[in-house]
Amino acid sequence: MIACFYSSSLDCLFLTDSRSPKPEQTVKKGDLVVLLREGKPIGYNLFHPASYSIKAKEGYNPRLDGYERLAKLASEAGYPIEEGPTGSEYIVCLIEHSEEHPLYESARILYLNDGAKKLTTVTRYQNCQRGDRIVLKRGGYRLDGTVFTPRVEKNIAIDGEVCSPFDLGSGEESKAAYIEKSKKEGEDYFLA
């Protein structure tokens, strides 16, 4: 999972991989710093990205305007990016069925379809019902920089987290699921 983060206080864009170990060496090429392990790039830091027409917002950038310019800078420095961001993992899912959780009061098990496979999760949000399309964070970085990992709890697969408008950066509501009206199941919420 390759991800992009931006820090306005440092005016630096970070391209990182949650699976990567610590770098052994860094190489600076102008505003680009390449992080190396065993001679291979495992991350990139670009200072002053706006001067390269790369538009980044604070924190995790599920979609980076100008990513191709960052990739070109890395190639010109002699350290091409082998694996770029593949998507945000914020996927639109259709609720096919729900039932009360047998152990947690006011929680429900949701049975979802992402257009390719069936998923399950647990939520306390009560505003989403069968037939609604919701956004599910399936794995990797959340917008706040923390990482979600799918797991099994009480013998129920938690394939993702149901997102609120607050989780998606689209509003202040944090106690209800975001209901998607225009995208279809399987689409990445942040990609066009």
LOKEPA-597346 format. One record per residue (C-alpha): residue number from 0; z, y, x. Coordinates in steps of 0.001 Angstrom, whole numbers, plus 500000, padded with zeros to 6 digits. Last residue first. Example, Ala and Ser with C-alpha at 12.3 -4.5 7.8 and 13.67 -1.06 7.14 Angstrom:
<atoms>
@seq = 1 | c3 = 507140 | c2 = 498940 | c1 = 513670;
@seq = 0 | c3 = 507800 | c2 = 495500 | c1 = 512300;
</atoms>
This chain:
<atoms>
@seq = 191 | c3 = 489386 | c2 = 509999 | c1 = 487007;
@seq = 190 | c3 = 492322 | c2 = 508587 | c1 = 488950;
@seq = 189 | c3 = 495947 | c2 = 509421 | c1 = 488227;
@seq = 188 | c3 = 496562 | c2 = 507073 | c1 = 485290;
@seq = 187 | c3 = 494708 | c2 = 504166 | c1 = 486922;
@seq = 186 | c3 = 492739 | c2 = 502455 | c1 = 484174;
@seq = 185 | c3 = 493564 | c2 = 498863 | c1 = 483223;
@seq = 184 | c3 = 494201 | c2 = 499612 | c1 = 479574;
@seq = 183 | c3 = 492149 | c2 = 502494 | c1 = 478261;
@seq = 182 | c3 = 492632 | c2 = 506199 | c1 = 478834;
@seq = 181 | c3 = 492689 | c2 = 508792 | c1 = 476043;
@seq = 180 | c3 = 495989 | c2 = 508692 | c1 = 474171;
@seq = 179 | c3 = 498590 | c2 = 507558 | c1 = 476711;
@seq = 178 | c3 = 502146 | c2 = 507398 | c1 = 475351;
@seq = 177 | c3 = 504756 | c2 = 508479 | c1 = 477905;
@seq = 176 | c3 = 507934 | c2 = 506520 | c1 = 477294;
@seq = 175 | c3 = 511051 | c2 = 508344 | c1 = 476174;
@seq = 174 | c3 = 514272 | c2 = 509507 | c1 = 477834;
@seq = 173 | c3 = 512815 | c2 = 511553 | c1 = 480700;
@seq = 172 | c3 = 511032 | c2 = 514378 | c1 = 478882;
@seq = 171 | c3 = 510481 | c2 = 517254 | c1 = 481345;
@seq = 170 | c3 = 506701 | c2 = 517053 | c1 = 481478;
@seq = 169 | c3 = 503593 | c2 = 515822 | c1 = 483308;
@seq = 168 | c3 = 505106 | c2 = 514785 | c1 = 486636;
@seq = 167 | c3 = 504493 | c2 = 511125 | c1 = 485805;
@seq = 166 | c3 = 508165 | c2 = 510113 | c1 = 485898;
@seq = 165 | c3 = 508985 | c2 = 513197 | c1 = 483771;
@seq = 164 | c3 = 506421 | c2 = 512151 | c1 = 481139;
@seq = 163 | c3 = 508235 | c2 = 508793 | c1 = 480984;
@seq = 162 | c3 = 507013 | c2 = 505715 | c1 = 482806;
@seq = 161 | c3 = 507581 | c2 = 502042 | c1 = 481941;
@seq = 160 | c3 = 508434 | c2 = 500266 | c1 = 485163;
@seq = 159 | c3 = 506476 | c2 = 497267 | c1 = 486389;
@seq = 158 | c3 = 506119 | c2 = 493486 | c1 = 486573;
@seq = 157 | c3 = 509756 | c2 = 492899 | c1 = 485647;
@seq = 156 | c3 = 509554 | c2 = 489151 | c1 = 485084;
@seq = 155 | c3 = 512385 | c2 = 487875 | c1 = 482896;
@seq = 154 | c3 = 514663 | c2 = 485068 | c1 = 484126;
@seq = 153 | c3 = 517739 | c2 = 487352 | c1 = 484048;
@seq = 152 | c3 = 515891 | c2 = 489738 | c1 = 486370;
@seq = 151 | c3 = 512639 | c2 = 488824 | c1 = 488147;
@seq = 150 | c3 = 511054 | c2 = 491341 | c1 = 490510;
@seq = 149 | c3 = 508324 | c2 = 493946 | c1 = 490975;
@seq = 148 | c3 = 509132 | c2 = 496435 | c1 = 493749;
@seq = 147 | c3 = 509381 | c2 = 500158 | c1 = 493087;
@seq = 146 | c3 = 509621 | c2 = 502449 | c1 = 496123;
@seq = 145 | c3 = 511249 | c2 = 505868 | c1 = 496302;
@seq = 144 | c3 = 509091 | c2 = 508862 | c1 = 497203;
@seq = 143 | c3 = 509872 | c2 = 510957 | c1 = 494097;
@seq = 142 | c3 = 506363 | c2 = 510280 | c1 = 492728;
@seq = 141 | c3 = 507028 | c2 = 506533 | c1 = 492863;
@seq = 140 | c3 = 505745 | c2 = 504522 | c1 = 495810;
@seq = 139 | c3 = 504706 | c2 = 500906 | c1 = 495564;
@seq = 138 | c3 = 504499 | c2 = 498602 | c1 = 492584;
@seq = 137 | c3 = 503343 | c2 = 498327 | c1 = 489002;
@seq = 136 | c3 = 504294 | c2 = 501726 | c1 = 487600;
@seq = 135 | c3 = 503366 | c2 = 501200 | c1 = 483940;
@seq = 134 | c3 = 501758 | c2 = 503910 | c1 = 481838;
@seq = 133 | c3 = 501804 | c2 = 503294 | c1 = 478097;
@seq = 132 | c3 = 499172 | c2 = 502454 | c1 = 475529;
@seq = 131 | c3 = 500571 | c2 = 501877 | c1 = 472072;
@seq = 130 | c3 = 499454 | c2 = 498914 | c1 = 469945;
@seq = 129 | c3 = 502948 | c2 = 497431 | c1 = 469605;
@seq = 128 | c3 = 505535 | c2 = 500186 | c1 = 469907;
@seq = 127 | c3 = 506766 | c2 = 502852 | c1 = 472309;
@seq = 126 | c3 = 509440 | c2 = 505310 | c1 = 471146;
@seq = 125 | c3 = 512448 | c2 = 503082 | c1 = 471899;
@seq = 124 | c3 = 512652 | c2 = 503488 | c1 = 475660;
@seq = 123 | c3 = 515274 | c2 = 501062 | c1 = 476981;
@seq = 122 | c3 = 512647 | c2 = 499067 | c1 = 478838;
@seq = 121 | c3 = 512031 | c2 = 495556 | c1 = 480156;
@seq = 120 | c3 = 508787 | c2 = 494329 | c1 = 481648;
@seq = 119 | c3 = 506081 | c2 = 491765 | c1 = 481116;
@seq = 118 | c3 = 502461 | c2 = 491522 | c1 = 482242;
@seq = 117 | c3 = 499292 | c2 = 489826 | c1 = 480979;
@seq = 116 | c3 = 496127 | c2 = 490113 | c1 = 483011;
@seq = 115 | c3 = 492825 | c2 = 491947 | c1 = 483377;
@seq = 114 | c3 = 492885 | c2 = 494799 | c1 = 480864;
@seq = 113 | c3 = 496445 | c2 = 495759 | c1 = 481737;
@seq = 112 | c3 = 497930 | c2 = 493746 | c1 = 478862;
@seq = 111 | c3 = 501621 | c2 = 494030 | c1 = 478090;
@seq = 110 | c3 = 504508 | c2 = 492031 | c1 = 476681;
@seq = 109 | c3 = 507507 | c2 = 494343 | c1 = 476417;
@seq = 108 | c3 = 511090 | c2 = 493078 | c1 = 476513;
@seq = 107 | c3 = 513439 | c2 = 495460 | c1 = 474779;
@seq = 106 | c3 = 516732 | c2 = 497099 | c1 = 475682;
@seq = 105 | c3 = 519181 | c2 = 498530 | c1 = 473129;
@seq = 104 | c3 = 521894 | c2 = 496030 | c1 = 474114;
@seq = 103 | c3 = 521060 | c2 = 494009 | c1 = 477184;
@seq = 102 | c3 = 521375 | c2 = 490217 | c1 = 477066;
@seq = 101 | c3 = 518788 | c2 = 488784 | c1 = 474668;
@seq = 100 | c3 = 516378 | c2 = 491707 | c1 = 475078;
@seq = 99 | c3 = 514913 | c2 = 492587 | c1 = 471713;
@seq = 98 | c3 = 511244 | c2 = 491781 | c1 = 471309;
@seq = 97 | c3 = 507924 | c2 = 493438 | c1 = 472035;
@seq = 96 | c3 = 504259 | c2 = 492535 | c1 = 471561;
@seq = 95 | c3 = 500778 | c2 = 493556 | c1 = 472691;
@seq = 94 | c3 = 501708 | c2 = 496833 | c1 = 474376;
@seq = 93 | c3 = 498516 | c2 = 498053 | c1 = 476065;
@seq = 92 | c3 = 498785 | c2 = 499050 | c1 = 479704;
@seq = 91 | c3 = 497629 | c2 = 502119 | c1 = 481667;
@seq = 90 | c3 = 498296 | c2 = 501650 | c1 = 485372;
@seq = 89 | c3 = 500328 | c2 = 503795 | c1 = 487764;
@seq = 88 | c3 = 499586 | c2 = 501669 | c1 = 490857;
@seq = 87 | c3 = 498420 | c2 = 504897 | c1 = 492547;
@seq = 86 | c3 = 495105 | c2 = 503676 | c1 = 493793;
@seq = 85 | c3 = 493603 | c2 = 502103 | c1 = 496899;
@seq = 84 | c3 = 494724 | c2 = 504669 | c1 = 499447;
@seq = 83 | c3 = 492779 | c2 = 504116 | c1 = 502651;
@seq = 82 | c3 = 492638 | c2 = 501036 | c1 = 504834;
@seq = 81 | c3 = 490985 | c2 = 501173 | c1 = 508252;
@seq = 80 | c3 = 491576 | c2 = 504868 | c1 = 508910;
@seq = 79 | c3 = 489541 | c2 = 505620 | c1 = 511999;
@seq = 78 | c3 = 491368 | c2 = 506322 | c1 = 515268;
@seq = 77 | c3 = 488898 | c2 = 507925 | c1 = 517675;
@seq = 76 | c3 = 489883 | c2 = 511528 | c1 = 516899;
@seq = 75 | c3 = 486565 | c2 = 512005 | c1 = 515067;
@seq = 74 | c3 = 487417 | c2 = 508993 | c1 = 512902;
@seq = 73 | c3 = 490847 | c2 = 510441 | c1 = 512014;
@seq = 72 | c3 = 489320 | c2 = 513836 | c1 = 511193;
@seq = 71 | c3 = 486704 | c2 = 512142 | c1 = 508973;
@seq = 70 | c3 = 489384 | c2 = 510201 | c1 = 507074;
@seq = 69 | c3 = 491325 | c2 = 513434 | c1 = 506485;
@seq = 68 | c3 = 488128 | c2 = 515072 | c1 = 505194;
@seq = 67 | c3 = 487519 | c2 = 512075 | c1 = 502864;
@seq = 66 | c3 = 491016 | c2 = 512562 | c1 = 501421;
@seq = 65 | c3 = 490069 | c2 = 516047 | c1 = 500227;
@seq = 64 | c3 = 491873 | c2 = 516040 | c1 = 496899;
@seq = 63 | c3 = 494593 | c2 = 513409 | c1 = 497250;
@seq = 62 | c3 = 495386 | c2 = 511222 | c1 = 494264;
@seq = 61 | c3 = 498771 | c2 = 509519 | c1 = 494054;
@seq = 60 | c3 = 500162 | c2 = 512377 | c1 = 496132;
@seq = 59 | c3 = 503830 | c2 = 511695 | c1 = 496847;
@seq = 58 | c3 = 505902 | c2 = 514767 | c1 = 497573;
@seq = 57 | c3 = 504796 | c2 = 518394 | c1 = 497279;
@seq = 56 | c3 = 501156 | c2 = 518862 | c1 = 496334;
@seq = 55 | c3 = 498165 | c2 = 518411 | c1 = 498593;
@seq = 54 | c3 = 494770 | c2 = 520116 | c1 = 498638;
@seq = 53 | c3 = 492779 | c2 = 519277 | c1 = 501752;
@seq = 52 | c3 = 490392 | c2 = 522103 | c1 = 502636;
@seq = 51 | c3 = 491007 | c2 = 521554 | c1 = 506393;
@seq = 50 | c3 = 493169 | c2 = 524704 | c1 = 506655;
@seq = 49 | c3 = 495013 | c2 = 523368 | c1 = 503591;
@seq = 48 | c3 = 496122 | c2 = 520330 | c1 = 505651;
@seq = 47 | c3 = 498305 | c2 = 522492 | c1 = 507958;
@seq = 46 | c3 = 499710 | c2 = 519555 | c1 = 509961;
@seq = 45 | c3 = 498188 | c2 = 516108 | c1 = 509535;
@seq = 44 | c3 = 500400 | c2 = 513078 | c1 = 510153;
@seq = 43 | c3 = 498728 | c2 = 509669 | c1 = 510360;
@seq = 42 | c3 = 500019 | c2 = 506113 | c1 = 510104;
@seq = 41 | c3 = 499682 | c2 = 502544 | c1 = 511395;
@seq = 40 | c3 = 496965 | c2 = 503186 | c1 = 513991;
@seq = 39 | c3 = 496412 | c2 = 500314 | c1 = 516435;
@seq = 38 | c3 = 497434 | c2 = 500252 | c1 = 520110;
@seq = 37 | c3 = 500203 | c2 = 497703 | c1 = 519580;
@seq = 36 | c3 = 501737 | c2 = 500146 | c1 = 517114;
@seq = 35 | c3 = 500313 | c2 = 503647 | c1 = 516876;
@seq = 34 | c3 = 501101 | c2 = 506801 | c1 = 514895;
@seq = 33 | c3 = 498232 | c2 = 509315 | c1 = 515001;
@seq = 32 | c3 = 499125 | c2 = 513015 | c1 = 515002;
@seq = 31 | c3 = 496443 | c2 = 515339 | c1 = 513657;
@seq = 30 | c3 = 496713 | c2 = 519119 | c1 = 514076;
@seq = 29 | c3 = 494783 | c2 = 519024 | c1 = 517360;
@seq = 28 | c3 = 494558 | c2 = 515385 | c1 = 518478;
@seq = 27 | c3 = 498109 | c2 = 514169 | c1 = 519117;
@seq = 26 | c3 = 498709 | c2 = 510504 | c1 = 519989;
@seq = 25 | c3 = 501943 | c2 = 508775 | c1 = 519038;
@seq = 24 | c3 = 503458 | c2 = 505580 | c1 = 520430;
@seq = 23 | c3 = 505584 | c2 = 502601 | c1 = 519458;
@seq = 22 | c3 = 505410 | c2 = 503263 | c1 = 515712;
@seq = 21 | c3 = 508045 | c2 = 501813 | c1 = 513398;
@seq = 20 | c3 = 506932 | c2 = 498858 | c1 = 511290;
@seq = 19 | c3 = 504341 | c2 = 499237 | c1 = 508564;
@seq = 18 | c3 = 504772 | c2 = 497638 | c1 = 505133;
@seq = 17 | c3 = 505460 | c2 = 500923 | c1 = 503289;
@seq = 16 | c3 = 502201 | c2 = 502290 | c1 = 504694;
@seq = 15 | c3 = 501876 | c2 = 505944 | c1 = 505558;
@seq = 14 | c3 = 499562 | c2 = 508939 | c1 = 505421;
@seq = 13 | c3 = 501759 | c2 = 512006 | c1 = 505923;
@seq = 12 | c3 = 500587 | c2 = 515538 | c1 = 505158;
@seq = 11 | c3 = 502463 | c2 = 518308 | c1 = 506953;
@seq = 10 | c3 = 503323 | c2 = 521884 | c1 = 506090;
@seq = 9 | c3 = 506814 | c2 = 521105 | c1 = 507461;
@seq = 8 | c3 = 508617 | c2 = 522825 | c1 = 504564;
@seq = 7 | c3 = 505656 | c2 = 522026 | c1 = 502299;
@seq = 6 | c3 = 506055 | c2 = 518282 | c1 = 502864;
@seq = 5 | c3 = 503133 | c2 = 516157 | c1 = 501643;
@seq = 4 | c3 = 503004 | c2 = 512403 | c1 = 501084;
@seq = 3 | c3 = 499996 | c2 = 510078 | c1 = 501052;
@seq = 2 | c3 = 500230 | c2 = 506326 | c1 = 500420;
@seq = 1 | c3 = 498763 | c2 = 503101 | c1 = 501805;
@seq = 0 | c3 = 500000 | c2 = 500000 | c1 = 500000;
</atoms>
